Amino acid sequence: MSTDIDTLLRSPKAYQWARKAIDAMETHKAWPTALNFELWLHYVAAKDSDVAAEINTVIESGEHFTDQVGANIAAHHLPAAKLSGEILNAGKNLTKELNSVSRAIESARETSEIYGQQLATASESLDAQGNAAVRTMVENLSNATRKVHAENQALESQLADTTDELGRLREHLEQVRRDAMTDALTMLANRKAFDESLEQACADSDRTGEVVTLAVVDIDHFKTFNDTWGHQTGDQVLRYVASVIGRIGGEGARLSARYGGEEFAVIFPGERREVAMAALEAVREEISSRTLKRRSTNEDLGAITISTGIAERRRGDPPAAVIEAADGALYAAKRSGRNRTMLAETGSESRAA
Ligand code: C2E
């Protein structure tokens, strides 16, 4: 957080600013995430800041303020987010530099080796001709070359160690980034990853003309289940449903995500709604046909069911529109008795599988 905002949050009017930021988020339909809070504080309290200017541009364009939009603004204008991107880039550039220095040293080592061999051959031939003074000179040159060669080798191995260490650091950083995109309970992609992927899929679809289909899944009566069997068993049910949904999401360019509490989503880039319907129907049948057990007591939990809404995105529509359409179909599925998969019509009606 920049110093100005930090100071502001410790000033007598701190709570007023915080409330204003929350109101602004609500007005502009931005989720009250920690990152958005920081951005919208700039918007209300630092009106001439770059962040406020960017938010104004988004508002004026009528674009929805998604987490991805927020993340982009943060990456460019908030010091911490900017820094983490810059560290990654610096790491990549450093690896490139190290690799090129490594190649230069390797080539110098090869040259000195060849030179050393030539000197040794010359020394042998002078030996045969009995020219002692020149032979001593060549031997000295030969010794010096051997020394340079040994030093080059040491330098090369040192560089290889440094490059390895840098590789490990980058892997670690990438793991941290992967963790930040994963839901820890179900190990599916999390909401942030979902938002980013959907935005990307929509942008790709506008470029290539390929379709994007979205499925939104909700576990039926999950709250009652949780209240009856406790949160631990509830969490295991979430993991079970996630494991079945994750299997279909693992195919091709698809992405399965935990969208919210007991809600999941699958993005089908380049696939029509009939394909998504068949995949989700298979998931629904598999889940509803299995009897779960309470692990601690072995009690029968019965079967659980899911309801799903599916929508195909209309080209040019913002990501929010396809979410809304799939959500509409999901609620239609709930209203029609649950344990079913419904398609959003291109209009507003929905029909069951
Ligand atoms: P988990 O308990 O970590 O189990 C991981 C996987 O190990 C399961 O994947 C399943 O392939 C296998 N497994 C574990 N315990 C058993 C078992 O008693 N019998 C059989 N046949 N296989 C077992 P799966 O089925 O996809 O489940 C994923 C997660 O969903 C499980 O993770 C657990 O958290 C939850 N889950 C699945 N079935 C049940 C159930 O009957 N009761 C409860 N409470 N949770 C379940």
Residues whose N, C-alpha, C, O or C-beta is under 5 A from the ligand:
A	BS01	C2E	Q236 V237 R239 Y240 S243 T291 L292 K293 R294 R295
